[in-house]
């Protein structure tokens, strides 16, 4: 039951992340949920879950970086 609870918590965080209109906040919260899903995948020995969440984490980190970099560039222009 403990391991299943981890998956449920990750699912709730993942769903809540989509309620944010700010893309950076959405991706950041989704990343947290994904990291919990990653732990869940390790605990249940699910390679596909671990692989998916690892790739998704990389995408979220890259997109957050690009958004933050874009904000910095816009501030320097103004």
C-alpha positions as a Markdown table, in Angstrom:
| # | Residue | x | y | z |
|---|---|---|---|---|
| 1 | Unk | 0.0 | 0.0 | 0.0 |
| 2 | Unk | 2.9 | 2.4 | 0.7 |
| 3 | Unk | 4.3 | 2.1 | -2.8 |
| 4 | Unk | 0.8 | 2.6 | -4.3 |
| 5 | Unk | 0.5 | 5.8 | -2.2 |
| 6 | Unk | 3.6 | 7.2 | -3.9 |
| 7 | Unk | 2.0 | 6.6 | -7.3 |
| 8 | Unk | -1.2 | 8.3 | -6.2 |
| 9 | Unk | 0.6 | 11.3 | -4.8 |
| 10 | Unk | 2.6 | 11.7 | -8.0 |
| 11 | Unk | -0.6 | 11.5 | -10.0 |
| 12 | Unk | -2.3 | 14.2 | -7.9 |
| 13 | Unk | 0.8 | 16.5 | -8.2 |
| 14 | Unk | 0.8 | 15.8 | -12.0 |
| 15 | Unk | -2.9 | 16.7 | -12.4 |
| 16 | Unk | -2.6 | 19.8 | -10.2 |
| 17 | Unk | 0.3 | 21.1 | -12.3 |
| 18 | Unk | -2.1 | 21.5 | -15.3 |
| 19 | Unk | -4.2 | 24.0 | -13.3 |
| 20 | Unk | -1.4 | 26.6 | -13.6 |
| 21 | Unk | -1.5 | 29.1 | -16.5 |
| 22 | Unk | 2.1 | 30.1 | -16.0 |
| 23 | Unk | 4.2 | 27.6 | -18.1 |
| 24 | Unk | 7.2 | 27.8 | -15.8 |
| 25 | Unk | 5.2 | 27.0 | -12.7 |
| 26 | Unk | 3.3 | 24.2 | -14.6 |
| 27 | Unk | 6.5 | 22.6 | -15.8 |
| 28 | Unk | 8.2 | 22.9 | -12.3 |
| 29 | Unk | 5.3 | 21.3 | -10.5 |
| 30 | Unk | 5.0 | 18.7 | -13.2 |
| 31 | Unk | 8.7 | 18.0 | -12.8 |
| 32 | Unk | 8.2 | 17.4 | -9.1 |
| 33 | Unk | 5.4 | 15.0 | -9.8 |
| 34 | Unk | 7.6 | 13.3 | -12.4 |
| 35 | Unk | 10.4 | 12.8 | -10.0 |
| 36 | Unk | 8.0 | 11.1 | -7.6 |
| 37 | Unk | 6.7 | 9.0 | -10.5 |
| 38 | Unk | 10.4 | 8.1 | -11.2 |
| 39 | Unk | 10.8 | 6.9 | -7.7 |
| 40 | Unk | 7.6 | 4.9 | -7.9 |
| 41 | Unk | 8.8 | 3.3 | -11.2 |
| 42 | Unk | 12.1 | 2.3 | -9.5 |
| 43 | Unk | 10.2 | 0.8 | -6.5 |
| 44 | Unk | 7.9 | -1.3 | -8.8 |
| 45 | Unk | 10.8 | -2.1 | -11.1 |
| 46 | Unk | 9.1 | -0.6 | -14.2 |
| 47 | Unk | 11.7 | 0.3 | -16.8 |
| 48 | Unk | 9.2 | 2.0 | -19.0 |
| 49 | Unk | 8.0 | 4.3 | -16.2 |
| 50 | Unk | 11.6 | 5.2 | -15.3 |
| 51 | Unk | 12.6 | 5.8 | -18.9 |
| 52 | Unk | 9.5 | 8.0 | -19.6 |
| 53 | Unk | 9.9 | 10.1 | -16.5 |
| 54 | Unk | 13.7 | 10.5 | -17.1 |
| 55 | Unk | 13.0 | 11.8 | -20.6 |
| 56 | Unk | 10.2 | 14.0 | -19.4 |
| 57 | Unk | 12.4 | 15.5 | -16.7 |
| 58 | Unk | 15.0 | 16.4 | -19.3 |
| 59 | Unk | 12.4 | 18.1 | -21.5 |
| 60 | Unk | 10.9 | 20.1 | -18.6 |
| 61 | Unk | 14.4 | 21.2 | -17.4 |
| 62 | Unk | 15.4 | 22.2 | -20.9 |
| 63 | Unk | 12.1 | 24.1 | -21.5 |
| 64 | Unk | 12.3 | 25.9 | -18.1 |
| 65 | Unk | 15.9 | 26.9 | -18.9 |
| 66 | Unk | 14.8 | 28.3 | -22.3 |
| 67 | Unk | 12.0 | 30.2 | -20.7 |
| 68 | Unk | 14.2 | 31.7 | -18.0 |
| 69 | Unk | 16.9 | 32.5 | -20.6 |
| 70 | Unk | 14.3 | 34.2 | -22.8 |
| 71 | Unk | 13.2 | 36.3 | -19.8 |
| 72 | Unk | 16.7 | 37.4 | -19.1 |
| 73 | Unk | 17.3 | 38.3 | -22.8 |
| 74 | Unk | 14.1 | 40.4 | -22.8 |
| 75 | Unk | 15.2 | 42.2 | -19.6 |
| 76 | Unk | 18.5 | 43.1 | -21.1 |
| 77 | Unk | 16.9 | 44.5 | -24.3 |
| 78 | Unk | 14.5 | 46.7 | -22.4 |
